[in-house]
Amino acid sequence: MRVHRLARAAALAEAPLGSLRGCASKPRFLCLNASSRGLVGGAGRGLGTQRYFSQSRIARASVAESVLKQAAADPSALTQETIIDNLDEVERGRLARLRNIGIAAHIDSGKTTATERVLFYTGRINAIHEVRGKDAVGAKMDSMELEREKGITIQSAATFCDWVKVENGKEEKYHLNLIDTPGHIDFTIEVERALRVLDGAVMILCAVSGVQSQTITVDRQMRRYNVPRISFVNKMDRMGANPFKAVEQINQKLRLTAAAVQVPIGSEDNFQGVVDLIRMKAIYNEGPKGEIIRETDEIPADVKKLAEEKRAVLIETLADVDDEIAEIFLDERTPTPEQIKAAIRRATIALKFTPVLMGSALADKSVQPMLDAVCDYLPNPSEVENLALDKRRDEAPVKLVSYNSLPFVGLAFKLEESNYGQLTYIRVYQGTLKKGMNVFNARTDKRVKVPRIVRMHSNEMEEVPEIGAGEICAVFGVDCASGDTFTDGGLPYSMSSMFVPDPVISLSIKPKSTKDTANFSKAMNRFQREDPTFRVHVDAESQETIISGMGELHLDIYVERMRREYKVEVETGQPQVAYRETITQHVKFDHTLKKQTGGAGDYARVVGYMEPIEPGPNGYGPSKFEEQVTGGSISEKFLFACEKGFLASCEKGPLIGHPVLGTTMIINDGATHMTDSSEMAFKNATQQAFRKAFKEAKPQVLEPMMKTTITAPNEFQGNIVGLLNKRNAIISDTEIGPEDFTLTADCSLNAMFGFSSQLRAATQGKGEFGMEFSHYSPAPGQLQKELVAKHEKAQADRHKK
Ligand SMILES: Nc1nc2c(ncn2[C@@H]2O[C@H](COP(=O)(O)OP(=O)(O)OP(=O)(O)O)[C@@H](O)[C@H]2O)c(=O)[nH]1
């Protein structure tokens, strides 16, 4: 068993953490109000070590003045354990019942539908409205008109609520901050930034489709930010629902140890409820909207055997990831429900395990046990390690502690333009953020006042005077960029920011009428500030405005928002692929720039070589500049200018004007003139040398390859394989289900233009596909020839003008 566990751990460690590629849609927060009641037998967990606090220890603990003094003098010397040990009862109770969670999944798995139930059952909303429902109201968290129309989540939305968990007749109130994230790959940044600041997540899977392409992306993102998760297999009412297939796929495809903690009672349209395998109780939802939970010891006879079997699998799987259960298992004893729950909690927080729950959000079944599991198994803010970098100590990492009385540290993770000005979402990692407080932006070194603090409930907000440590809120009137760290000014801390994938597609855009120019610029500025994956630049040669993003849908949504929200009609050019350029050979250069035009001349000589950098496991890396000059033939100052020249050259490659990857330039010699050399001369000389050497080094155009997943009814499989073959796609996996098949292929983005309409035609509108950037790969010779010819012609035309 131990070997088995190690093998799994090793497999996990080796699993790629993903680099670019995104997934995507809209997050929302839910937050439960911090209870001021004392902790009753609560558990706190320090960094890696388990810490359970006995009642007597809690009683002993009081606000330790000495700890606060120490924190004020030198916060970085404190360990999380020291602080947690000294937390007072009220603080400990507040944190123990606080959860910051995200809901993330593949497109259309039911995230928004499930969130709607959560809001209803916790009393945040008093009626349930469906995504694309007949009442045309739309789900609470899809507040944007476009989202409601298209039935997709585009932006993350935050909300908060209180969940009262009842266990053994005792009520415990939890405060949840919840973010509903979008599923579509084009809105991946919304998932990235939500996961960056959340402590735990609910991964939703479809009971019929199991692990899908975006589930894999979401999995990578959760690993990137070490986010523990519970899994919820939704759509148990659908034909072909099979939660155990989903469990197996989490184990195999995601390489994350998973086991069901429930089994279904009935299936498909006869799905009635679930059996809780830990307490061996049947759970049913009653009432018009499933708001009443009925629990009974009477497990239906036809489910009993399955429940016993799956309970045994749960314990055996837990024994693989938890020492305490392993011991009990080897002694052939039966663990108690409390022991099982404690083991699930430990293993989930340690990222070794995910418990799998099941239900149907649309049929109002088994959502409440999922909320109980959020409280039972996902960490509270004091159980998650959050690090900041201390600028005083060479950016040494320091642990942030979610204690209200410590100096304030928060991260601005999302910006949004609202009717009342810029809204900045902040996660408070340490200390308290108060209305009217002056906070310090670690990036700009500027102080700003916080005039208003609100808690978001989708598009509504509730003003609050202060927000405690470990919570999420939004503030008005704070000018900053996404990813900025704020402190109270006393701590020189900054937090690492989130991962922003590079755009893969771009198009030219301009307003149809010049009278709309002002609104057009306003919209561009706003979208850019809000979404770091949406980029805008003016092409220096063509003077066209170019927008770039994660996919056609991503850019289409902005064009549509411009029309609706800013009343600007625009013209767009053909979508352009974000190509890259590289070299394939080692080439030497010795280049002299020499100009004598009367007065002071220009002189710079650079000598060295260029060579390709072998692509790593994540593909082609950034280009690099190195200087190896000995003997001072080029001074430091001029070498710095050479580097600038190199960076400028890499922005617009010599071949087709796209950025350069995987290329090293080394300058190891040169010459300087007493009077004629200047920084400009060295910068220009480097650019000229780069250009010449690049062309001699067998340059290569690189094109983005997309991991493409297609799902369609089985009868269309032949048609789709035909479509993919025409596009030279490499099919890597095919899975055939009872009704639908899912096919995964690597395809160049260039070959995928127009694919959606062809897929529609080939599957009578029943096929779906999703694409995610995978890596850059050398473009075929013919395509490279065409691109180079087009680029040269465009340049020649420009010169003629
Ligand atoms: N049969 C069935 N359908 C469901 C269930 N939950 C959601 N749906 C339907 O699935 C579709 C997608 O639901 P959403 O809640 O929008 O899914 P989502 O994951 O939020 O979608 P995106 O945010 O766009 O990725 C809608 O038509 C829902 O009515 C369920 O439990 N059973």
The ligand as a Tripos MOL2 file, in Angstrom:
@<TRIPOS>MOLECULE
LIG
   32    34     1     0     0
SMALL
NO_CHARGES

@<TRIPOS>ATOM
      1 N1        -29.9790   17.7270  -16.5740 N.pl3     1 LIG1
      2 C1        -29.3300   18.6360  -15.8720 C.ar      1 LIG1
      3 N2        -28.9810   19.8090  -16.4330 N.ar      1 LIG1
      4 C2        -28.3140   20.7140  -15.6870 C.ar      1 LIG1
      5 C3        -27.9590   20.4470  -14.3300 C.ar      1 LIG1
      6 N3        -27.3030   21.5160  -13.8630 N.ar      1 LIG1
      7 C4        -27.2390   22.4160  -14.8730 C.ar      1 LIG1
      8 N4        -27.8580   21.9370  -15.9670 N.ar      1 LIG1
      9 C5        -28.0390   22.6170  -17.2630 C.3       1 LIG1
     10 O1        -26.7730   22.7080  -17.9100 O.3       1 LIG1
     11 C6        -26.6680   23.9430  -18.6360 C.3       1 LIG1
     12 C7        -25.4270   24.6940  -18.1850 C.3       1 LIG1
     13 O2        -25.6100   25.1090  -16.8380 O.3       1 LIG1
     14 P1        -24.7880   26.3370  -16.2100 P.3       1 LIG1
     15 O3        -25.1740   26.3820  -14.7820 O.co2     1 LIG1
     16 O4        -24.9100   27.5630  -17.0450 O.co2     1 LIG1
     17 O5        -23.3280   25.7970  -16.3800 O.3       1 LIG1
     18 P2        -21.9750   26.6120  -16.1330 P.3       1 LIG1
     19 O6        -20.9950   25.5640  -15.7820 O.co2     1 LIG1
     20 O7        -22.1970   27.7150  -15.1620 O.co2     1 LIG1
     21 O8        -21.7220   27.2260  -17.5610 O.3       1 LIG1
     22 P3        -20.5300   28.2580  -17.9890 P.3       1 LIG1
     23 O9        -20.3190   29.1880  -16.8760 O.co2     1 LIG1
     24 O10       -20.9850   28.9320  -19.2160 O.co2     1 LIG1
     25 O11       -19.3660   27.4030  -18.2460 O.co2     1 LIG1
     26 C8        -27.9660   24.7210  -18.3640 C.3       1 LIG1
     27 O12       -28.8470   24.5120  -19.4440 O.3       1 LIG1
     28 C9        -28.5110   24.0680  -17.1020 C.3       1 LIG1
     29 O13       -29.9160   24.1340  -17.0150 O.3       1 LIG1
     30 C10       -28.3580   19.1960  -13.7580 C.ar      1 LIG1
     31 O14       -28.1290   18.8900  -12.5940 O.2       1 LIG1
     32 N5        -29.0320   18.3380  -14.5820 N.ar      1 LIG1
@<TRIPOS>BOND
     1     1     2 1
     2     2     3 ar
     3     2    32 ar
     4     3     4 ar
     5     4     5 ar
     6     4     8 ar
     7     5     6 ar
     8     5    30 ar
     9     6     7 ar
    10     7     8 ar
    11     8     9 1
    12     9    10 1
    13     9    28 1
    14    10    11 1
    15    11    12 1
    16    11    26 1
    17    12    13 1
    18    13    14 1
    19    14    15 2
    20    14    16 1
    21    14    17 1
    22    17    18 1
    23    18    19 2
    24    18    20 1
    25    18    21 1
    26    21    22 1
    27    22    23 2
    28    22    24 1
    29    22    25 1
    30    26    27 1
    31    26    28 1
    32    28    29 1
    33    30    31 2
    34    30    32 ar
@<TRIPOS>SUBSTRUCTURE
     1 LIG1         1 GROUP 0 **** ****
